[in-house]
Amino acid sequence: MDEQKVLELKEMIDKSHSIVFFGGAGVSTESGVPDFRSKDGLYNQHDVQFEKYRPEYLLSHSCLVLEPEVYFEFHRQKMDTRNIEPNNAHKYLAALEKTGKLKAVVTQNIDGLHQKAGSKEVYEIHGSALRNYCMSCGKKYPIDHIFCSKEPVPHCDCGGIIRPDITLYEESLPELEVKKSVNAIASADMLIIGGTSLTVYPAASYINYFEGKYLVIINRDELSLRRTAQNTLVINDKIGEVFTRLAELSGMDL
């Protein structure tokens, strides 16, 4: 880890008053949640049961509607994070929020780990696998209803299919969460982007609304940035390790 860059990051945070964190799958990989595009990610797991399907199809509205048995089998096998715990990246952000500096977490993840770590202002632009609802009547159901259901396709009392409240391929992002995310980023004086390849659109385009002073990228792999800020810092390392060290330097107890 580049200690000098972590010290620079701490100095930027100390000088900032309105910080927003924009994160992706890499934030949760250190908790054991696989990402999508890395060599060990969901898109590269060659399960015989699903090998005839494109990964994007298994996470699409079309699959949910046309082949619900396939969709729910994949969801139950790959999207169950009920027993996953937050790592130090989640915990640090929750601690930073308590100081009043971090105003919001904008996440592409659907695992609910930011809230589990204690974060309050979390904008889930891809929804959450912890929530479920009936596609016909809108009745809400807890997470266990899908994962513990004996039905291959879970159904509501009204007969409708119960689905997770996540944004699938071919579906629009939740308008309210998008609006809150864009407004938070636009008003921030510091934007920290972590654990994301910035290849999933339209979510990745939201960083273009940032006009603040400090832009920080923390990602294990190098990214090709289309824009920078007045002060841009790039750290190519695991975000959990970076935030653990940052917490130590700041005297935070995670």
Phi and psi in degrees as GROMACS dihedral restraints (atoms count N, CA, C in turn):
[ dihedral_restraints ]
;  ai    aj    ak    al  type     phi  dphi    fc
    3     4     5     6     1   -83.3    20    10
    4     5     6     7     1    99.6    20    10
    6     7     8     9     1   -60.7    20    10
    7     8     9    10     1   -37.1    20    10
    9    10    11    12     1   -63.1    20    10
   10    11    12    13     1   -39.8    20    10
   12    13    14    15     1   -69.1    20    10
   13    14    15    16     1   -35.6    20    10
   15    16    17    18     1   -65.0    20    10
   16    17    18    19     1   -38.2    20    10
   18    19    20    21     1   -65.0    20    10
   19    20    21    22     1   -38.7    20    10
   21    22    23    24     1   -63.3    20    10
   22    23    24    25     1   -41.4    20    10
   24    25    26    27     1   -62.0    20    10
   25    26    27    28     1   -44.1    20    10
   27    28    29    30     1   -59.9    20    10
   28    29    30    31     1   -41.5    20    10
   30    31    32    33     1   -64.5    20    10
   31    32    33    34     1   -39.4    20    10
   33    34    35    36     1   -63.3    20    10
   34    35    36    37     1   -43.4    20    10
   36    37    38    39     1   -64.0    20    10
   37    38    39    40     1   -41.8    20    10
   39    40    41    42     1   -60.6    20    10
   40    41    42    43     1   -32.9    20    10
   42    43    44    45     1   -88.2    20    10
   43    44    45    46     1    -8.1    20    10
   45    46    47    48     1   -97.8    20    10
   46    47    48    49     1   157.8    20    10
   48    49    50    51     1  -125.9    20    10
   49    50    51    52     1   -18.5    20    10
   51    52    53    54     1  -139.1    20    10
   52    53    54    55     1    91.4    20    10
   54    55    56    57     1  -104.5    20    10
   55    56    57    58     1   139.6    20    10
   57    58    59    60     1  -124.1    20    10
   58    59    60    61     1   137.6    20    10
   60    61    62    63     1  -108.0    20    10
   61    62    63    64     1   129.6    20    10
   63    64    65    66     1  -116.5    20    10
   64    65    66    67     1   113.8    20    10
   66    67    68    69     1  -128.6    20    10
   67    68    69    70     1   161.6    20    10
   69    70    71    72     1  -131.7    20    10
   70    71    72    73     1  -157.8    20    10
   72    73    74    75     1   -59.3    20    10
   73    74    75    76     1   -31.0    20    10
   75    76    77    78     1   -62.5    20    10
   76    77    78    79     1   -18.7    20    10
   78    79    80    81     1   -69.3    20    10
   79    80    81    82     1   -31.0    20    10
   81    82    83    84     1  -101.7    20    10
   82    83    84    85     1    -8.0    20    10
   84    85    86    87     1   -62.2    20    10
   85    86    87    88     1   -31.7    20    10
   87    88    89    90     1   -74.3    20    10
   88    89    90    91     1    -6.1    20    10
   90    91    92    93     1   -95.5    20    10
   91    92    93    94     1    -4.2    20    10
   93    94    95    96     1   101.1    20    10
   94    95    96    97     1     5.7    20    10
   96    97    98    99     1   -88.4    20    10
   97    98    99   100     1   119.5    20    10
   99   100   101   102     1   -68.4    20    10
  100   101   102   103     1   146.6    20    10
  102   103   104   105     1   -84.2    20    10
  103   104   105   106     1  -162.9    20    10
  105   106   107   108     1  -105.9    20    10
  106   107   108   109     1   -43.8    20    10
  108   109   110   111     1  -105.8    20    10
  109   110   111   112     1    -7.6    20    10
  111   112   113   114     1   -72.0    20    10
  112   113   114   115     1   174.1    20    10
  114   115   116   117     1   -62.3    20    10
  115   116   117   118     1   -25.5    20    10
  117   118   119   120     1  -105.2    20    10
  118   119   120   121     1     8.3    20    10
  120   121   122   123     1   -74.6    20    10
  121   122   123   124     1   171.9    20    10
  123   124   125   126     1   -57.0    20    10
  124   125   126   127     1   -35.5    20    10
  126   127   128   129     1   -72.3    20    10
  127   128   129   130     1   -13.2    20    10
  129   130   131   132     1  -116.0    20    10
  130   131   132   133     1    13.6    20    10
  132   133   134   135     1   -91.3    20    10
  133   134   135   136     1   112.6    20    10
  135   136   137   138     1   -91.1    20    10
  136   137   138   139     1    76.5    20    10
  138   139   140   141     1   -79.8    20    10
  139   140   141   142     1   128.1    20    10
  141   142   143   144     1   -56.2    20    10
  142   143   144   145     1   -37.2    20    10
  144   145   146   147     1   -62.5    20    10
  145   146   147   148     1   -30.3    20    10
  147   148   149   150     1  -117.0    20    10
  148   149   150   151     1     6.9    20    10
  150   151   152   153     1   -65.6    20    10
  151   152   153   154     1   -20.7    20    10
  153   154   155   156     1   -82.0    20    10
  154   155   156   157     1    -4.8    20    10
  156   157   158   159     1  -107.1    20    10
  157   158   159   160     1   145.5    20    10
  159   160   161   162     1   -71.7    20    10
  160   161   162   163     1   140.1    20    10
  162   163   164   165     1   -55.6    20    10
  163   164   165   166     1   -40.5    20    10
  165   166   167   168     1   -62.7    20    10
  166   167   168   169     1   -32.3    20    10
  168   169   170   171     1   -67.6    20    10
  169   170   171   172     1   -39.3    20    10
  171   172   173   174     1   -64.9    20    10
  172   173   174   175     1   -19.1    20    10
  174   175   176   177     1  -113.4    20    10
  175   176   177   178     1    31.4    20    10
  177   178   179   180     1  -113.2    20    10
  178   179   180   181     1   160.3    20    10
  180   181   182   183     1   -63.3    20    10
  181   182   183   184     1   -36.4    20    10
  183   184   185   186     1   -60.4    20    10
  184   185   186   187     1   -44.8    20    10
  186   187   188   189     1   -63.9    20    10
  187   188   189   190     1   -42.5    20    10
  189   190   191   192     1   -58.6    20    10
  190   191   192   193     1   -41.4    20    10
  192   193   194   195     1   -84.8    20    10
  193   194   195   196     1   -42.1    20    10
  195   196   197   198     1   -86.5    20    10
  196   197   198   199     1   -34.8    20    10
  198   199   200   201     1  -135.8    20    10
  199   200   201   202     1    66.4    20    10
  201   202   203   204     1   -60.2    20    10
  202   203   204   205     1   -32.4    20    10
  204   205   206   207     1   -62.7    20    10
  205   206   207   208     1   -41.9    20    10
  207   208   209   210     1   -66.0    20    10
  208   209   210   211     1   -45.3    20    10
  210   211   212   213     1   -58.4    20    10
  211   212   213   214     1   -49.3    20    10
  213   214   215   216     1   -71.7    20    10
  214   215   216   217     1   -30.3    20    10
  216   217   218   219     1   -65.7    20    10
  217   218   219   220     1   -42.5    20    10
  219   220   221   222     1   -64.7    20    10
  220   221   222   223     1   -44.4    20    10
  222   223   224   225     1   -59.8    20    10
  223   224   225   226     1   -45.7    20    10
  225   226   227   228     1   -66.3    20    10
  226   227   228   229     1   -35.2    20    10
  228   229   230   231     1   -77.3    20    10
  229   230   231   232     1   -35.0    20    10
  231   232   233   234     1  -111.2    20    10
  232   233   234   235     1   -17.4    20    10
  234   235   236   237     1  -113.8    20    10
  235   236   237   238     1    14.0    20    10
  237   238   239   240     1   -87.3    20    10
  238   239   240   241     1   104.4    20    10
  240   241   242   243     1  -114.3    20    10
  241   242   243   244     1    21.0    20    10
  243   244   245   246     1   -60.8    20    10
  244   245   246   247     1   -31.8    20    10
  246   247   248   249     1  -105.6    20    10
  247   248   249   250     1    14.5    20    10
  249   250   251   252     1   -89.7    20    10
  250   251   252   253     1   139.6    20    10
  252   253   254   255     1  -107.6    20    10
  253   254   255   256     1   150.6    20    10
  255   256   257   258     1   -62.8    20    10
  256   257   258   259     1   149.2    20    10
  258   259   260   261     1  -102.0    20    10
  259   260   261   262     1  -173.2    20    10
  261   262   263   264     1   -68.0    20    10
  262   263   264   265     1   -20.5    20    10
  264   265   266   267     1   -65.8    20    10
  265   266   267   268     1   -48.3    20    10
  267   268   269   270     1   -62.0    20    10
  268   269   270   271     1   -43.7    20    10
  270   271   272   273     1   -67.0    20    10
  271   272   273   274     1   -38.3    20    10
  273   274   275   276     1   -64.7    20    10
  274   275   276   277     1   -43.1    20    10
  276   277   278   279     1   -63.5    20    10
  277   278   279   280     1   -37.6    20    10
  279   280   281   282     1   -64.1    20    10
  280   281   282   283     1   -40.2    20    10
  282   283   284   285     1   -67.9    20    10
  283   284   285   286     1   -38.1    20    10
  285   286   287   288     1   -67.1    20    10
  286   287   288   289     1   -34.7    20    10
  288   289   290   291     1   -62.8    20    10
  289   290   291   292     1   -38.2    20    10
  291   292   293   294     1   -64.3    20    10
  292   293   294   295     1   -24.9    20    10
  294   295   296   297     1   -75.9    20    10
  295   296   297   298     1   -14.9    20    10
  297   298   299   300     1    94.2    20    10
  298   299   300   301     1    -8.1    20    10
  300   301   302   303     1   -79.1    20    10
  301   302   303   304     1   -42.1    20    10
  303   304   305   306     1   -83.5    20    10
  304   305   306   307     1   118.4    20    10
  306   307   308   309     1   -92.1    20    10
  307   308   309   310     1   -27.8    20    10
  309   310   311   312     1  -163.9    20    10
  310   311   312   313     1   151.6    20    10
  312   313   314   315     1  -111.7    20    10
  313   314   315   316     1   121.6    20    10
  315   316   317   318     1  -103.8    20    10
  316   317   318   319     1   116.9    20    10
  318   319   320   321     1  -123.7    20    10
  319   320   321   322     1   142.7    20    10
  321   322   323   324     1   -91.2    20    10
  322   323   324   325     1    -4.9    20    10
  324   325   326   327     1   -83.2    20    10
  325   326   327   328     1   154.7    20    10
  327   328   329   330     1  -116.6    20    10
  328   329   330   331     1    15.1    20    10
  330   331   332   333     1   -93.2    20    10
  331   332   333   334     1   -10.1    20    10
  333   334   335   336     1    71.4    20    10
  334   335   336   337     1    13.7    20    10
  336   337   338   339     1   -72.6    20    10
  337   338   339   340     1   -27.0    20    10
  339   340   341   342     1   -63.4    20    10
  340   341   342   343     1   -45.1    20    10
  342   343   344   345     1   -67.2    20    10
  343   344   345   346     1   -36.7    20    10
  345   346   347   348     1   -64.3    20    10
  346   347   348   349     1   -29.5    20    10
  348   349   350   351     1   -80.2    20    10
  349   350   351   352     1   -14.6    20    10
  351   352   353   354     1   118.9    20    10
  352   353   354   355     1    -2.3    20    10
  354   355   356   357     1   -67.7    20    10
  355   356   357   358     1   140.6    20    10
  357   358   359   360     1  -103.4    20    10
  358   359   360   361     1   -44.3    20    10
  360   361   362   363     1   -96.6    20    10
  361   362   363   364     1    86.0    20    10
  363   364   365   366     1  -121.5    20    10
  364   365   366   367     1   124.3    20    10
  366   367   368   369     1  -106.1    20    10
  367   368   369   370     1   111.9    20    10
  369   370   371   372     1   -96.7    20    10
  370   371   372   373     1    92.9    20    10
  372   373   374   375     1   -77.8    20    10
  373   374   375   376     1    -8.8    20    10
  375   376   377   378     1  -114.5    20    10
  376   377   378   379     1    14.8    20    10
  378   379   380   381     1    81.2    20    10
  379   380   381   382     1  -162.8    20    10
  381   382   383   384     1  -145.9    20    10
  382   383   384   385     1   133.7    20    10
  384   385   386   387     1   -76.0    20    10
  385   386   387   388     1    -4.8    20    10
  387   388   389   390     1   -83.0    20    10
  388   389   390   391     1   -11.6    20    10
  390   391   392   393     1  -115.4    20    10
  391   392   393   394     1   146.3    20    10
  393   394   395   396     1  -140.0    20    10
  394   395   396   397     1   154.0    20    10
  396   397   398   399     1  -152.2    20    10
  397   398   399   400     1   158.2    20    10
  399   400   401   402     1   -78.3    20    10
  400   401   402   403     1   131.5    20    10
  402   403   404   405     1   -70.9    20    10
  403   404   405   406     1   -16.2    20    10
  405   406   407   408     1   -97.0    20    10
  406   407   408   409     1   -52.9    20    10
  408   409   410   411     1  -105.8    20    10
  409   410   411   412     1   -12.3    20    10
  411   412   413   414     1    85.1    20    10
  412   413   414   415     1     0.0    20    10
  414   415   416   417     1   -57.6    20    10
  415   416   417   418     1   138.2    20    10
  417   418   419   420     1   -91.6    20    10
  418   419   420   421     1   146.3    20    10
  420   421   422   423     1  -134.2    20    10
  421   422   423   424     1   148.9    20    10
  423   424   425   426     1   -73.3    20    10
  424   425   426   427     1   166.8    20    10
  426   427   428   429     1   -59.2    20    10
  427   428   429   430     1   -38.2    20    10
  429   430   431   432     1   -63.8    20    10
  430   431   432   433     1   -20.0    20    10
  432   433   434   435     1   -63.0    20    10
  433   434   435   436     1   -38.0    20    10
  435   436   437   438     1   -79.4    20    10
  436   437   438   439     1   -46.2    20    10
  438   439   440   441     1   -74.0    20    10
  439   440   441   442     1   -22.5    20    10
  441   442   443   444     1  -105.6    20    10
  442   443   444   445     1    -2.7    20    10
  444   445   446   447     1   -67.1    20    10
  445   446   447   448     1   139.8    20    10
  447   448   449   450     1   -84.6    20    10
  448   449   450   451     1    -9.6    20    10
  450   451   452   453     1   -79.7    20    10
  451   452   453   454     1   135.1    20    10
  453   454   455   456     1   -55.7    20    10
  454   455   456   457     1   -39.2    20    10
  456   457   458   459     1  -121.1    20    10
  457   458   459   460     1   112.8    20    10
  459   460   461   462     1   -68.7    20    10
  460   461   462   463     1   136.1    20    10
  462   463   464   465     1  -123.3    20    10
  463   464   465   466     1   148.8    20    10
  465   466   467   468     1   -80.3    20    10
  466   467   468   469     1   166.7    20    10
  468   469   470   471     1   -59.4    20    10
  469   470   471   472     1   -27.8    20    10
  471   472   473   474     1   -81.9    20    10
  472   473   474   475     1    -8.0    20    10
  474   475   476   477     1   101.8    20    10
  475   476   477   478     1   -11.1    20    10
  477   478   479   480     1   -75.6    20    10
  478   479   480   481     1   160.9    20    10
  480   481   482   483     1   -79.8    20    10
  481   482   483   484     1   135.3    20    10
  483   484   485   486     1   -92.2    20    10
  484   485   486   487     1   124.7    20    10
  486   487   488   489     1  -124.3    20    10
  487   488   489   490     1   157.6    20    10
  489   490   491   492     1   -71.5    20    10
  490   491   492   493     1   149.1    20    10
  492   493   494   495     1   -85.4    20    10
  493   494   495   496     1    60.5    20    10
  495   496   497   498     1  -121.0    20    10
  496   497   498   499     1   156.0    20    10
  498   499   500   501     1   -87.1    20    10
  499   500   501   502     1   114.1    20    10
  501   502   503   504     1   -91.1    20    10
  502   503   504   505     1   165.4    20    10
  504   505   506   507     1   -56.9    20    10
  505   506   507   508     1   142.2    20    10
  507   508   509   510     1    82.7    20    10
  508   509   510   511     1     0.6    20    10
  510   511   512   513     1  -111.5    20    10
  511   512   513   514     1   153.5    20    10
  513   514   515   516     1   -81.5    20    10
  514   515   516   517     1   150.1    20    10
  516   517   518   519     1   -70.9    20    10
  517   518   519   520     1   152.6    20    10
  519   520   521   522     1   -62.9    20    10
  520   521   522   523     1   121.2    20    10
  522   523   524   525     1   -58.1    20    10
  523   524   525   526     1   -44.8    20    10
  525   526   527   528     1   -65.8    20    10
  526   527   528   529     1   -43.4    20    10
  528   529   530   531     1   -64.6    20    10
  529   530   531   532     1   -38.4    20    10
  531   532   533   534     1   -64.3    20    10
  532   533   534   535     1   -45.2    20    10
  534   535   536   537     1   -61.7    20    10
  535   536   537   538     1   -44.9    20    10
  537   538   539   540     1   -64.9    20    10
  538   539   540   541     1   -38.2    20    10
  540   541   542   543     1   -65.3    20    10
  541   542   543   544     1   -48.0    20    10
  543   544   545   546     1   -62.3    20    10
  544   545   546   547     1   -43.9    20    10
  546   547   548   549     1   -63.2    20    10
  547   548   549   550     1   -40.4    20    10
  549   550   551   552     1   -65.7    20    10
  550   551   552   553     1   -44.4    20    10
  552   553   554   555     1   -65.0    20    10
  553   554   555   556     1   -41.4    20    10
  555   556   557   558     1   -65.5    20    10
  556   557   558   559     1   -29.1    20    10
  558   559   560   561     1   -97.6    20    10
  559   560   561   562     1    -0.5    20    10
  561   562   563   564     1   -79.4    20    10
  562   563   564   565     1   147.7    20    10
  564   565   566   567     1   -96.7    20    10
  565   566   567   568     1    -8.8    20    10
  567   568   569   570     1  -145.4    20    10
  568   569   570   571     1   131.9    20    10
  570   571   572   573     1  -121.7    20    10
  571   572   573   574     1   122.6    20    10
  573   574   575   576     1  -107.7    20    10
  574   575   576   577     1   120.7    20    10
  576   577   578   579     1  -106.7    20    10
  577   578   579   580     1   125.2    20    10
  579   580   581   582     1  -141.5    20    10
  580   581   582   583     1   140.8    20    10
  582   583   584   585     1    65.0    20    10
  583   584   585   586     1    32.8    20    10
  585   586   587   588     1  -140.6    20    10
  586   587   588   589     1   144.4    20    10
  588   589   590   591     1   -84.3    20    10
  589   590   591   592     1    -7.7    20    10
  591   592   593   594     1    56.2    20    10
  592   593   594   595     1    37.9    20    10
  594   595   596   597     1  -113.3    20    10
  595   596   597   598     1    -7.0    20    10
  597   598   599   600     1   -94.3    20    10
  598   599   600   601     1   114.0    20    10
  600   601   602   603     1  -108.1    20    10
  601   602   603   604     1   151.8    20    10
  603   604   605   606     1   -84.8    20    10
  604   605   606   607     1    -3.8    20    10
  606   607   608   609     1   -54.5    20    10
  607   608   609   610     1   -43.5    20    10
  609   610   611   612     1   -63.2    20    10
  610   611   612   613     1   -23.3    20    10
  612   613   614   615     1   -75.1    20    10
  613   614   615   616     1   -13.4    20    10
  615   616   617   618     1   -65.0    20    10
  616   617   618   619     1   -25.1    20    10
  618   619   620   621     1   -66.7    20    10
  619   620   621   622     1   -16.0    20    10
  621   622   623   624     1   -68.3    20    10
  622   623   624   625     1   -13.7    20    10
  624   625   626   627     1   -82.0    20    10
  625   626   627   628     1    -9.2    20    10
  627   628   629   630     1   -75.1    20    10
  628   629   630   631     1   127.9    20    10
  630   631   632   633     1  -128.9    20    10
  631   632   633   634     1    17.2    20    10
  633   634   635   636     1   -80.0    20    10
  634   635   636   637     1  -166.8    20    10
  636   637   638   639     1   -90.4    20    10
  637   638   639   640     1   -39.1    20    10
  639   640   641   642     1  -117.2    20    10
  640   641   642   643     1   124.4    20    10
  642   643   644   645     1  -118.2    20    10
  643   644   645   646     1   124.0    20    10
  645   646   647   648     1  -124.1    20    10
  646   647   648   649     1   132.1    20    10
  648   649   650   651     1  -116.3    20    10
  649   650   651   652     1   121.1    20    10
  651   652   653   654     1  -121.4    20    10
  652   653   654   655     1   109.4    20    10
  654   655   656   657     1  -152.7    20    10
  655   656   657   658     1   141.7    20    10
  657   658   659   660     1   -60.3    20    10
  658   659   660   661     1   -40.7    20    10
  660   661   662   663     1  -103.1    20    10
  661   662   663   664     1   154.5    20    10
  663   664   665   666     1   -69.1    20    10
  664   665   666   667     1   144.0    20    10
  666   667   668   669     1  -115.2    20    10
  667   668   669   670     1   152.4    20    10
  669   670   671   672     1   -97.5    20    10
  670   671   672   673     1   103.9    20    10
  672   673   674   675     1   -85.1    20    10
  673   674   675   676     1   135.1    20    10
  675   676   677   678     1   -87.5    20    10
  676   677   678   679     1   -16.7    20    10
  678   679   680   681     1  -150.9    20    10
  679   680   681   682     1   159.9    20    10
  681   682   683   684     1  -133.4    20    10
  682   683   684   685     1   176.2    20    10
  684   685   686   687     1  -116.4    20    10
  685   686   687   688     1  -178.1    20    10
  687   688   689   690     1   -55.2    20    10
  688   689   690   691     1   -41.2    20    10
  690   691   692   693     1  -129.4    20    10
  691   692   693   694     1   108.1    20    10
  693   694   695   696     1  -115.9    20    10
  694   695   696   697     1   130.0    20    10
  696   697   698   699     1  -124.0    20    10
  697   698   699   700     1   128.4    20    10
  699   700   701   702     1  -117.9    20    10
  700   701   702   703     1   125.7    20    10
  702   703   704   705     1  -122.9    20    10
  703   704   705   706     1   113.9    20    10
  705   706   707   708     1   -95.6    20    10
  706   707   708   709     1    86.9    20    10
  708   709   710   711     1  -160.2    20    10
  709   710   711   712     1   172.2    20    10
  711   712   713   714     1   -69.0    20    10
  712   713   714   715     1   130.8    20    10
  714   715   716   717     1   -66.1    20    10
  715   716   717   718     1   -33.8    20    10
  717   718   719   720     1   -63.3    20    10
  718   719   720   721     1   -39.8    20    10
  720   721   722   723     1   -70.4    20    10
  721   722   723   724     1   -38.7    20    10
  723   724   725   726     1   -63.0    20    10
  724   725   726   727     1   -45.9    20    10
  726   727   728   729     1   -71.3    20    10
  727   728   729   730     1   -29.9    20    10
  729   730   731   732     1   -63.3    20    10
  730   731   732   733     1   -46.0    20    10
  732   733   734   735     1   -66.5    20    10
  733   734   735   736     1   -39.5    20    10
  735   736   737   738     1   -62.3    20    10
  736   737   738   739     1   -40.2    20    10
  738   739   740   741     1   -63.2    20    10
  739   740   741   742     1   -40.5    20    10
  741   742   743   744     1   -61.9    20    10
  742   743   744   745     1   -45.1    20    10
  744   745   746   747     1   -65.6    20    10
  745   746   747   748     1   -28.6    20    10
  747   748   749   750     1   -94.3    20    10
  748   749   750   751     1    -1.9    20    10
  750   751   752   753     1    72.9    20    10
  751   752   753   754     1    26.1    20    10
  753   754   755   756     1   -88.8    20    10
  754   755   756   757     1   140.9    20    10
  756   757   758   759     1   -99.7    20    10
  757   758   759   760     1   109.9    20    10
